[in-house]
Amino acid sequence: MNDVRDEVVAAMLDRAVSRIEADTADRIDEILARGDRRRSVRFAAIGTALAVFVGAVAWFGVTFPRERVAIPADVTEWTTFASLDANGWTIQVPPPWRIQELPSCQNAPERIGVIVTNVDFEFRNPRDEAPQCEDRFVWAGFPRDGVALAFQPRGVRSGIFQPNESTFPITPGSLSETNSIRGGPAMSFDSVVVRGTTLGVIRRFVGPEAAASEVAALDRMLVTFQVRHPSRWTEESGSTRTLHDDVDGYAVTFPEDWVVADENLTPWLISPSEILSLGTFPLRVSNDPEDGLRLFDAPVAPKALADMTSSDVFISVQGGGDPGGFDARPEHFGPLACDLAVTGCEPQEGIPFKGWWIPFADAGRGFYVFVAIGNDATPELRDRVWAVADSLAFEPNDP
């Protein structure tokens, strides 16, 4: 059996089960000041932003708190492997590291793969041959201080399970962790999915005695992994991030320490359908219509809201379909008085926040935005959540 394939399929099954049951700091202030004018020009700039994303070698500097190692953005001296034009992906590699090319699959002949490591080690398959398409690796003899990153190509496959679109850049936190390989490194992985096509599987390996500096270089290399024409990508600017989603046709700017849900938090709700949720606390998925905290007949992320505290904020955007029954988008979504809140002005037991459910039409589409603000949220955070809502920009549906 192919262990990696089993792990990927298991992860996809876990994600799919919930879907088939019933069916910003300084820049935020700038967003408020620019208002509607910025919304009107944002999508004109998305093409440029994408060009910068796919063309830049050193566009993203990161710090991973778990390792407390700052990773410099400048990788101009690193080696470029693969090609966006010829292979559909590319990555930057530290010059001393070993690069081992992996073969393409028959139904994706342009898509070569790679495994890169900081140690002198040649990867083989269980037949003691060079790894072929989707082969697993033999780790016997791999140094305990070694780290590695692998991208194994995969042919296009269809099926009943639709994997989540990948958001770029890919970071260590976006990978699914697994148990350590017996006698070898710990592994984390995810499928790389672009516009509904699974390009392959990316995997990160860390030996038990790997130095923090080597892990930092590994993670910087992971961040440089790029694909051609991504459908979801994130720009960094100071203390804020801007998420672009070409699948659901929106962009939103938010503080870097906020959490963005990578899947629908209310998968059993057919209409309206959630396209975005984000907030200041971990966002759990509701797999049962009876769990969590329901505020009204069209519930929003009930399990996530059950975890919200009085100092948190939360935003969810739902697609409502035909805009005919919606008022035009307001110049600003808020701040709104508590007499307009779903939860009302009087404190309610078990509900530590005020919530607003706002229908509107924009870009020829109908939406609802739900904004929840904890009763003890700071004035700065209250202003920020409305600024994040105002930063939303939408594209028209394709004709």
For each residue, the residues with C-beta under 8 A, 3 or more apart:
1: 5 6
2: 5 6 134 135 136
3: 6 7 136
4: 7 8 134 136 152 189 201 203
5: 1 2 8 9 134
6: 1 2 3 9 10
7: 3 4 10 11 176 178 189
8: 4 5 11 12 189 191 201
9: 5 6 12 13
10: 6 7 13 14
11: 7 8 14 15 176 190 191
12: 8 9 15 16 161 163 191
13: 9 10 16 17 161
14: 10 11 17
15: 11 12 18 19 161 163 164 263
16: 12 13 19 20 160 161 162
17: 13 14 20 21 287
18: 15 21 263 264 267 268 285 287
19: 15 16 23 264 267
20: 16 17 23
21: 17 18 267 268 287 288
22: 268 269 270 289
23: 19 20 268 270
24: 27 28 31 239 240 241 253 254 255 384 387 388 391
25: 28 29 238 239 240 255 256 384
26: 29 30 238 239 240
27: 24 30 31 237 238 239 240 253
28: 24 25 31 32 240 253 255 383 384 387 388 391
29: 25 26 32 33 387
30: 26 27 33 34
31: 24 27 28 34 38 253 387 390 391
32: 28 29 35 332 383 386 387 390
33: 29 30
34: 30 31 37 38
35: 32 38 39 331 332 390
36: 39 40 331
37: 34 40 41
38: 31 34 35 41 42 391
39: 35 36 42 390 391 392 393
40: 36 37
41: 37 38 44 45
42: 38 39 45 46 251 393
43: 46 251 393 395
44: 41 47
45: 41 42 48 49
46: 42 43 49 50 244 251
47: 44 50 51
48: 45 51 52
49: 45 46 52 53 235 242 244
50: 46 47 53 54 229 230 233 244
51: 47 48 54 55
52: 48 49 55 56 59
53: 49 50 56 59 168 226 230 233 235
54: 50 51 84 226 228 229 230
55: 51 52
56: 52 53 59
57: 75 76 78 80 92 224
58: 73 74 75 76
59: 52 53 56 73 236
60: 73 169 223 224 236
61: 70 71 72 73 236
62: 71 171 219 220 223
63: 68 69 70 71
64: 67 68 69 71 172 216 219
65: 68
66: 172
67: 64 212 215 216 219
68: 63 64 65 212
69: 63 64 212 213 215 216
70: 61 63 216
71: 61 62 63 64 216 217 219 220 223
72: 61 75 220
73: 58 59 60 61
74: 58 77
75: 57 58 72 78 92 220 224
76: 57 58
77: 74 95
78: 57 75 92 93 94 95 221 224
79: 92 93 94 95 99
80: 57 90 91 92 93
81: 90 91 92 93 99 114 116
82: 86 87 89 90 91 112 114
83: 86 87 90
84: 54 87 88 89 90 226 227 228
85: 228
86: 82 83 110
87: 82 83 84 90 110 111 112
88: 84 110 111 199 227 228
89: 82 84 111 151 192 199 225 226 227 228
90: 80 81 82 83 84 87 225 226
91: 80 81 82 114 116 149 151 221 224 225 226
92: 57 75 78 79 80 81 221 224
93: 78 79 80 81 97 99 116 221
94: 78 79 97 118 217 221
95: 77 78 79
96: 118
97: 93 94 116 117 118 217
98: 116 117 118 119 120 121
99: 79 81 93 114 116
100: 114 115 116 117 122 123
101: 112 113 114
102: 112 113 114 115 131 133 150 151 152 153
103: 112 113 130 131 132 133
104: 108 109 110 111 112 113 133 153
105: 108 109 111 133 134 153 154 155
106: 109 133 155
107: 155 156
108: 104 105 111 153 154 155 156 199
109: 104 105 106
110: 86 87 88 104
111: 87 88 89 104 105 108 153 199 200
112: 82 87 101 102 103 104 153
113: 101 102 103 104 150 151 152 153 200
114: 81 82 91 99 100 101 102 150 151
115: 100 102 123 131 137 148 149 150 151
116: 81 91 93 97 98 99 100 148 149 150 221
117: 97 98 100 121 123 146 147 148 149 205
118: 94 96 97 98 146 147 148 214 217 218
119: 98 142 143 145 146
120: 98
121: 98 117 141 142 143 146
122: 100
123: 100 115 117 131 137 138
124: 128 129 130 131 137 138
125: 128 129 130 131 132 135 136 137 138
126: 135 136 138
127:
128: 124 125 138
129: 124 125 132
130: 103 124 125
131: 102 103 115 123 124 125 135 136 137
132: 103 125 129 135
133: 102 103 104 105 106 152 153 155
134: 2 4 5 105 152 154
135: 2 125 126 131 132
136: 2 3 4 125 126 131
137: 115 123 124 125 131 150
138: 123 124 125 126 128
139: 142 181 183 184 185
140: 183 184
141: 121
142: 119 121 139 146 148 184 185 207
143: 119 121 146 207
144: 207 208 209 210
145: 119 207 209 210 211 214
146: 117 118 119 121 142 143 185 205 207 210
147: 117 118 185 205 206 207 210 214 215 217 218
148: 115 116 117 118 142 185 204 205 218
149: 91 115 116 117 202 203 204 205 218 221 222
150: 102 113 114 115 116 137 202 203 205
151: 89 91 102 113 114 115 192 200 201 202 203 225
152: 4 102 113 133 134 200 201 203
153: 102 104 105 108 111 112 113 133 199 200
154: 105 108 134 157 191 198 199 200 201
155: 105 106 107 108 133
156: 107 108 197 198
157: 154 198
158:
159:
160: 16
161: 12 13 15 16
162: 16 196
163: 12 15 191 193 198
164: 15 193 262 263
165: 193 194 195 196 231 232 245 247
166: 170 190 191 192 193 194 227 230 232
167: 170 174 232 233 234 243 262
168: 53 225 226 227 230 232 233 234
169: 60 222 223 224 225 226 233 234
170: 166 167 174 175 190 192 202 222 223 225
171: 62 174 175 219 222 223
172: 64 66 175 188 204 219 222
173:
174: 167 170 171 190 262
175: 170 171 172 188 189 190 202 204
176: 7 11 188 189 190
177: 186 187 188
178: 7 186 187 188 189
179: 186
180: 184 185 186 187 208
181: 139 184 185 186 187 205
182:
183: 139 140
184: 139 140 142 180 181 205 207
185: 139 142 146 147 148 180 181 205 206 207 208 210
186: 177 178 179 180 181 205 206 208
187: 177 178 180 181 203 204 205
188: 172 175 176 177 178 203 204
189: 4 7 8 175 176 178 201 202 203 204
190: 11 166 170 174 175 176 201 202
191: 8 11 12 154 163 166 198 200 201
192: 89 151 166 170 198 199 200 201 202 227
193: 163 164 165 166 196 197 198 199
194: 165 166 197 199 227 228 229 230 231
195: 165 229 231 246 247
196: 162 165 193
197: 156 193 194
198: 154 156 157 163 191 192 193
199: 88 89 108 111 153 154 192 193 194 227
200: 111 113 151 152 153 154 191 192
201: 4 8 151 152 154 189 190 191 192
202: 149 150 151 170 175 189 190 192 222 225
203: 4 149 150 151 152 187 188 189
204: 148 149 172 175 187 188 189 218 219 222
205: 117 146 147 148 149 150 181 184 185 186 187
206: 147 185 186 210 215 218
207: 142 143 144 145 146 147 184 185 210
208: 144 180 185 186
209: 144 145
210: 144 145 146 147 185 206 207 214 215
211: 145 214 215
212: 67 68 69 215 216
213: 69 216 217
214: 118 145 147 210 211 217 218
215: 67 69 147 206 210 211 212 218 219
216: 64 67 69 70 71 212 213 219 220
217: 71 94 97 118 147 213 214 220 221
218: 118 147 148 149 204 206 214 215 221 222
219: 62 64 67 71 171 172 204 215 216 222 223
220: 62 71 72 75 216 217 223 224
221: 78 91 92 93 94 116 149 217 218 224 225
222: 149 169 170 171 172 202 204 218 219 225
223: 60 62 71 169 170 171 219 220
224: 57 60 75 78 91 92 169 220 221
225: 89 90 91 151 168 169 170 202 221 222
226: 53 54 84 89 90 91 168 169 230
227: 84 88 89 166 168 192 194 199 230
228: 54 84 85 88 89 194
229: 50 54 194 195
230: 50 53 54 166 168 194 226 227 233 246
231: 165 194 195 245 246 247
232: 165 166 167 168 243 244 245 246 247
233: 50 53 167 168 169 230 243 244
234: 167 168 169 241 242 243 244
235: 49 53 241 242 244
236: 59 60 61 240 241 256
237: 27 240 241 242
238: 25 26 27
239: 24 25 26 27 255 256
240: 24 25 26 27 28 236 237 253 254 255 256
241: 24 234 235 236 237 253 254 255 256
242: 49 234 235 237 251 252 253 254 391
243: 167 232 233 234 251 252 253 254 260
244: 46 49 50 232 233 234 235 250 251
245: 165 231 232 248 249 250 251 275 276
246: 195 230 231 232 249 395
247: 165 195 231 232
248: 245 275 276 319
249: 245 246 363 365 394 395 396 397
250: 244 245 275 276 317 392 393 394 395
251: 42 43 46 242 243 244 245 391 392 393
252: 242 243 276 278 388 391 392 393
253: 24 27 28 31 240 241 242 243 388 391
254: 24 240 241 242 243 258 260 278 388 391
255: 24 25 28 239 240 241 258 384 388
256: 25 236 239 240 241
257: 280
258: 254 255 278 279 280 388
259: 278 279 280 281 282 283
260: 243 254 276 277 278
261: 264 265 276 277 278 283 285 301 304
262: 164 167 174
263: 15 18 164 267 285
264: 18 19 261 267 273 274 285
265: 261 274 277 283 284 285 286 300 301 303 304 316
266: 269 274 285 286 299 300 301 302
267: 18 19 21 263 264 285 286 287
268: 18 21 22 23 286 287 288 289
269: 22 266 272 273 274 298 299
270: 22 23 273
271: 320 321
272: 269 298 318 319 320 321 368
273: 264 269 270 318 319
274: 264 265 266 269 277 300 301 316 317 318 319
275: 245 248 250 317 318 319
276: 245 248 250 252 260 261 315 316 317
277: 260 261 265 274 283 300 301 304 314 315 316 317
278: 252 254 258 259 260 261 283 314 315 388
279: 258 259 283 304 308 312 313 314 315 372
280: 257 258 259 311 312 313 314 381
281: 259 304 307 308 309 312 314
282: 259 307
283: 259 261 265 277 278 279 301 304
284: 265 303 304 307
285: 18 261 263 264 265 266 267 303 304
286: 265 266 267 268 289 291 292 299 301 302 303 304
287: 17 18 21 267 268 291 303
288: 21 268 291
289: 22 268 286 299
290:
291: 286 287 288 302 303 306
292: 286 299 301 302 303 304 305 306
293: 302 303 305 306 350 351
294: 299 302
295: 299 300 305 342 343 351 355
296: 299 342 357
297:
298: 269 272 318 357 368
299: 266 269 286 289 292 294 295 296 302
300: 265 266 274 277 295 305 316 318 357 370
301: 261 265 266 274 277 283 286 292 304 305 314 316
302: 266 286 291 292 293 294 299 305 306
303: 265 284 285 286 287 291 292 293 306 307
304: 261 265 277 279 281 283 284 285 286 292 301 307 308 314
305: 292 293 295 300 301 302 308 314 353 372
306: 291 292 293 302 303
307: 281 282 284 303 304
308: 279 281 304 305 312 314 352 353 372 374
309: 281 312 352 374
310: 352 353 374 375 376 377
311: 280 374 376 377 378 381
312: 279 280 281 308 309 353 372 374 377
313: 279 280 371 372 373 374 377 381 382 384 385
314: 277 278 279 280 281 301 304 305 308 353 370 371 372 385
315: 276 277 278 279 369 370 371 372 385 388 389
316: 265 274 276 277 300 301 369 370
317: 250 274 275 276 277 367 368 369 370 392
318: 272 273 274 275 298 300 367 368 369 370
319: 248 272 273 274 275 365 366 367
320: 271 272 323 326 359 365 366 367 368
321: 271 272 365 366
322: 325 366
323: 320 326 361 362 364 365 366
324: 366
325: 322 359 366
326: 320 323 359 360 361 366 367
327: 330 359 360 361
328: 360 361 362
329: 360 361 362
330: 327 333 358 360
331: 35 36
332: 32 35 386 390
333: 330 336 356 358 369 371 386 389 390
334: 356 371 386 389
335: 382 383 386
336: 333 340 341 356 358 371
337: 340 341
338: 341 343 344 345 354
339: 344 345
340: 336 337 356
341: 336 337 338 344 345 354 355 356
342: 295 296 355 356 357
343: 295 338 348 351 353 354 355
344: 338 339 341 348
345: 338 339 341
346:
347: 351 375
348: 343 344 351
349:
350: 293
351: 293 295 343 347 348
352: 308 309 310 374 375 376
353: 305 308 310 312 314 343 372 373 374 375
354: 338 341 343 372 373 375
355: 295 341 342 343 370 371 372 373
356: 333 334 336 340 341 342 370 371 372
357: 296 298 300 342 368 370
358: 330 333 336 368 369 370 371
359: 320 325 326 327 366 367 368
360: 326 327 328 329 330 366 367 368 369
361: 323 326 327 328 329 364 365 366 367
362: 323 328 329 365 367 394
363: 249 394 395 396 397
364: 323 361 396 397
365: 249 319 320 321 323 361 362 394 396 397
366: 319 320 321 322 323 324 325 326 359 360 361
367: 317 318 319 320 326 359 360 361 362 394
368: 272 298 317 318 320 357 358 359 360
369: 315 316 317 318 333 358 360 389 392
370: 300 314 315 316 317 318 355 356 357 358
371: 313 314 315 333 334 336 355 356 358 385 386 389
372: 279 305 308 312 313 314 315 353 354 355 356
373: 313 353 354 355 377 381 382 385
374: 308 309 310 311 312 313 352 353 377
375: 310 347 352 353 354
376: 310 311 352
377: 310 311 312 313 373 374 381 382 385
378: 311 381 382
379: 382 383
380: 383 384
381: 280 311 313 373 377 378 384 385
382: 313 335 373 377 378 379 385 386
383: 28 32 335 379 380 386 387
384: 24 25 28 255 313 380 381 387 388
385: 313 314 315 371 373 377 381 382 388 389
386: 32 332 333 334 335 371 382 383 389 390
387: 24 28 29 31 32 383 384 390 391
388: 24 28 252 253 254 255 258 278 315 384 385 391 392
389: 315 333 334 369 371 385 386 392
390: 31 32 35 39 332 333 386 387
391: 24 28 31 38 39 242 251 252 253 254 387 388
392: 39 250 251 252 317 369 388 389
393: 39 42 43 250 251 252
394: 249 250 362 363 365 367
395: 43 246 249 250 363
396: 249 363 364 365
397: 249 363 364 365
398:
399:
